[in-house]
Amino acid sequence: MAVLVVAGLGLAGCGDDETVTMPDGTKVSADSDGKSASIKTDEGTITVGKGLPEGFPSDDVPVVDGKVIGGAKGTEGGPYAWSVILQAEGSAEDVFTQISEKLKNAGFSSDEGMQMGSVYTGSFKGEKYEVSVNAAKVADGISVTYLVRDVA
């Protein structure tokens, strides 16, 4: 699925209406404004684009300051409802601490989290949403990934 998301982001920058069929039969199509792409499979459609994805619950799920690289709206009943990738400044530890504080201040509880080298991960549960987050050191700063889903 990660390859499909990357392919979708690549098509999102094309600016033309185009549909590409992947080797496994998955269809990836970009809209004409060049800001989003749809990945259609038998399991549903994922929409990938620049910025926060459509319907992202930003009032309920605070996001750490940084440059949003892209986002995706997941399939109904899939493993996540929304994903967001952004780039932040600072150390991975400091960025993850900021994320944790923002989510806890918004009423989320958290697990113990985990740290492996310069990668920090954690899961948070709120009244409406569950959020999995990781912050990792990359060449250009800190890459942050949010996976958000409705509470089961």
N, C-alpha and C positions, 0 to 999 in steps of 0.2 A: 504494500500500500504506500510506503514511503516514496517509492519510485513514481507512483501515480501522482502523488502530491507535488513532487518536484517537476514532473512533466506538466502538470496543470499550471504551476507557477510560471514555467517557461512559456507556455502558450498564452498566459495572461498578459505577457508583455508584447505579444505579436500585434495586437490591434486589428486583426482580420477575423472574420467569421471563418473558422476552420475546425474540422473534425478529423482527428487522427485515430486510427484503430491500432491498439497495441497488439503485440504478438499473442496475448492471451484472449483477445477478442474484446477487451475493455475499450470503450469509446471515450475519448477525451475531446471536449469541444471548448473553444474560447469564444466569448461574446465579442461584439464589434467595438466596444469601448476600450478593450485592452486592459480592463481592471480586474476581470475575474475569468475563471474557467470552470467548467463542469466536468466531472468524471462520472460517467454513467456505467453501472454494471447491473447484473441481474439482482444484486442486493440493494440497489438504490442509487441515489445520486449524491455526490459530495461536491460542494461548490468551494473553490479555492480562489483567493484574491488578495489584493494588496489592502492593508489596513485591517481593522477589526472586522470579523465576519458578520454578515447580516444576522440580526437578532441576538448578538452577543450580549449577555446580561451585565453590562458594565456598571449599572447601578448597584448590583448585588455582589459582583466579583471584581474587586479592585485590581488593577494591573499596575505593576511597578513602572516608574518612569523609564522611558527608552524609546527607541525608534522601532515602530511596528514594521516587521519585514513582510509578514503575510499572515493570513488566517484562513480557516476552513470551517464550513458548516457541515457537520457529519450527517449520516443517514439516520432516518427515524429508527429507533431501536438499536442503533449501532453502538460501538464501544465508547463513543464520545459524541456530544452534541456540537461542541465548538473546539477548535484548537487555535492557538495564537503563538506565533514565533516573533520574538522581538530581540533587539540588541540593546544592552544596558552598559553603563560605565561603572568602573570600580572593580573590586575583587568578587569572585563568585560567592564567597562566604558573605560579604556585606550585602550583595544584591539579594541573596536568598534570605538573609535576615530581614531586609526591607519587605520582601514578599510576604514572609511569615507574619510580620507585624501588621501589615495592611489587612491580610486575611483574618487574623485573630481579632483585630479592631472592628472588622465587619461581622463578627459573630461566628467565625469558623473555629472548629476545634481541629487539632492536628495530631498526626502520629509522631513518633520520635524522629522521623526523617532518616536520611542516610547520606554519608559523605564518602566518596571514593576519589582520592586525589583532588582535582579541582572541579569535581562534579558534585552538586548538592541536589538532593531530591526529597520530596515530601508529599504527603496526601493530606488534604484538608476537607472537612465536612461541615456544611452549613445547613440551614433549614431547608433550602431549596436545591442547592447544588453541591456536588462533590468536585474537588479540584485537585489534579495531580500537577505538580510543577517541578521542573528541574532548571538549574542554573549552572552553566558550564563555561570554563575559560576556553575561548577560541582565539585565533590570531588577531581579530579586530576588536576584542573586548569580551563581553559576557553574553552568551546566547541563552535566552530564556524561553522555555516552552511551557505553555499552559494547556492542559486538556481538561475541559469542563463538561460535566454531564448532569442531568437531573438526578436528584436523590431517588434511589430505587425504592 
